[in-house]
């Protein structure tokens, strides 16, 4: 059977989050790349340095403004950090171009290597979502308690959208998981052949992450819907939208009233 992640306080410990930030290759190499600008910056002549001060102040203000906007719009830290790193890389390349275009080319090459060799880590905090293989999920749906609901997230950690939203599902499971509603995660990056069975596209019209609610072993609802892409808009994944779409509050109230 799948192992259930235990709830603990690590996800809310600033020291633990800082340690994870430094220990992750993607974050660590980005930090080294940004830090390398300092010795390069102080190696330039005083005349060029005076000119750069204004541009650097403008870059910092721009990054702070963009960060403030993303802080409001992004629901997860993973998404916020990803956008801040993206904006920071652009500003760093632009500043290095003022020093020497060769520095800019080196930074572009460095960031390209980091992108190829490392991946942004997904959320690893507390939650009650079971990590399942497709076979385990099928067994639970066909042989398990037929009165039980299963809400399953299908994702692939090689996709940025799945990493950015990886915190949402475990946090929902902490609030809404009970004896009548269980949460499961299937990584289609590891089991791509299972995508067709659950009517999930992995091609150009990638639908990941996809959330499916099963009742008595049968699919009763999913988000985003299969025909959502045809409507010309993109489904916004958030805790509020998932709660509303799957009526998670109603499921919790029914469970509480049945006790």
Number of C-alpha atoms within 10 A of each C-alpha: 11 13 10 14 15 11 13 11 10 13 16 11 11 10 11 12 14 10 11 15 15 13 12 14 17 17 21 13 17 18 14 10 17 14 11 12 16 10 9 12 15 10 10 13 10 10 8 12 14 10 11 18 11 10 15 14 11 13 19 13 12 15 17 13 12 15 19 13 12 16 17 9 11 17 17 17 15 21 21 20 18 16 18 17 16 13 16 20 18 14 19 20 19 16 20 20 15 14 18 11 14 11 19 19 13 13 22 16 12 15 17 11 11 17 13 9 10 13 17 19 19 16 18 13 18 19 23 23 25 20 19 22 19 21 10 13 22 13 13 18 20 12 11 13 13 13 12 17 23 23 24 23 27 23 24 21 20 16 15 18 16 20 22 24 23 25 23 18 23 25 17 19 20 15 13 20 21 17 10 16 20 19 25 23 21 21 20 22 16 14 12 14 12 17 18 10 8 13 10 19 15 16 7 6 9 12 22 21 22 20 23 21 20 19 19 17 21 14 15 12 15 18 21 20 14 13 8 13 14 9 7 8 8 11 13 11 17 15 16 12 13 19 15 12 13 18 11 19 13 12 17 17 11 12 15 10 7 7 5
